Amino acid sequence: MKINQMTQGLPSLQKPGETGGSSGPSFEDRLKGAVAEVNAKQLSADSAVEQVVSGTMGIHEGMLSLQEADIAMKALLQVRNKVISAYNDVMKMQV
């Protein structure tokens, strides 16, 4: 995989004071999108559980849906933990 393919979609770094012509989504937009995606997976997992209980879906498909939702939630929690850690590090910096 080429470097430009791996960095596609990442925000470009700018020097302080520069006004960027960056047309990409902001961190806030990306975070909102991630939360919405995790929420959708959680709702899908809830629906899958109901379908497994009612017998309209196999247990394997239901478990797969539950695991996808679990992994998405764990990944989002790790991002949240890293953001909080970075915020705390910035707050500890002396000016």
Secondary structure per residue as TSV (DSSP state, phi and psi in degrees):
chain	resnum	aa	ss	phi	psi
A	1	M	-	360.0	135.0
A	2	K	-	-80.1	156.4
A	3	I	H	-59.8	-43.7
A	4	N	H	-66.1	-26.9
A	5	Q	H	-73.5	-36.4
A	6	M	H	-72.0	-32.1
A	7	T	S	-95.1	2.1
A	8	Q	T	-62.9	129.6
A	9	G	T	93.5	-11.5
A	10	L	-	-81.5	144.0
A	11	P	-	-69.0	146.8
A	12	S	-	-83.8	145.9
A	13	L	-	-83.7	140.1
A	14	Q	-	-127.3	153.1
A	15	K	-	-75.6	149.9
A	16	P	T	-56.9	137.6
A	17	G	T	93.6	-15.8
A	18	E	-	-80.0	137.4
A	19	T	-	-96.7	122.6
A	20	G	-	-89.3	149.1
A	21	G	-	-97.9	27.7
A	22	S	-	-67.7	123.5
A	23	S	-	-100.1	2.8
A	24	G	S	-77.6	166.8
A	25	P	-	-69.0	150.0
A	26	S	-	-78.5	169.8
A	27	F	H	-60.2	-39.4
A	28	E	H	-60.8	-43.7
A	29	D	H	-64.5	-41.4
A	30	R	H	-64.1	-41.1
A	31	L	H	-66.7	-42.9
A	32	K	H	-61.9	-39.9
A	33	G	H	-64.0	-40.5
A	34	A	H	-66.1	-42.0
A	35	V	H	-64.3	-40.9
A	36	A	H	-64.7	-39.3
A	37	E	H	-65.6	-42.9
A	38	V	H	-64.3	-40.7
A	39	N	H	-61.5	-42.1
A	40	A	H	-63.5	-39.3
A	41	K	H	-67.1	-37.4
A	42	Q	H	-65.2	-42.6
A	43	L	H	-65.4	-38.0
A	44	S	H	-64.9	-39.6
A	45	A	H	-66.0	-40.5
A	46	D	H	-60.4	-43.9
A	47	S	H	-63.8	-39.7
A	48	A	H	-64.2	-38.8
A	49	V	H	-62.1	-44.7
A	50	E	H	-62.2	-38.5
A	51	Q	H	-70.2	-36.4
A	52	V	H	-65.5	-43.2
A	53	V	H	-64.0	-38.6
A	54	S	H	-79.6	-11.7
A	55	G	T	90.7	6.2
A	56	T	S	-88.1	-9.4
A	57	M	S	-133.8	144.4
A	58	G	-	-72.1	157.0
A	59	I	H	-65.4	-31.8
A	60	H	H	-65.1	-44.2
A	61	E	H	-66.5	-38.6
A	62	G	H	-63.4	-43.7
A	63	M	H	-66.4	-36.5
A	64	L	H	-62.4	-43.7
A	65	S	H	-63.1	-41.5
A	66	L	H	-63.5	-41.4
A	67	Q	H	-67.8	-38.3
A	68	E	H	-61.3	-43.8
A	69	A	H	-65.6	-38.8
A	70	D	H	-65.4	-44.3
A	71	I	H	-65.5	-41.2
A	72	A	H	-62.4	-41.6
A	73	M	H	-66.0	-42.8
A	74	K	H	-62.9	-40.2
A	75	A	H	-65.0	-42.0
A	76	L	H	-64.3	-39.2
A	77	L	H	-64.3	-36.9
A	78	Q	H	-66.2	-39.8
A	79	V	H	-63.2	-45.0
A	80	R	H	-58.9	-44.7
A	81	N	H	-62.3	-39.9
A	82	K	H	-67.6	-39.1
A	83	V	H	-65.0	-43.8
A	84	I	H	-63.8	-41.4
A	85	S	H	-63.1	-42.8
A	86	A	H	-64.9	-40.0
A	87	Y	H	-61.8	-44.8
A	88	N	H	-63.5	-38.7
A	89	D	H	-63.5	-41.5
A	90	V	H	-65.4	-40.0
A	91	M	H	-67.2	-26.3
A	92	K	H	-81.8	-13.3
A	93	M	-	-66.1	140.6
A	94	Q	-	-91.5	138.9
A	95	V	-	-95.8	360.0
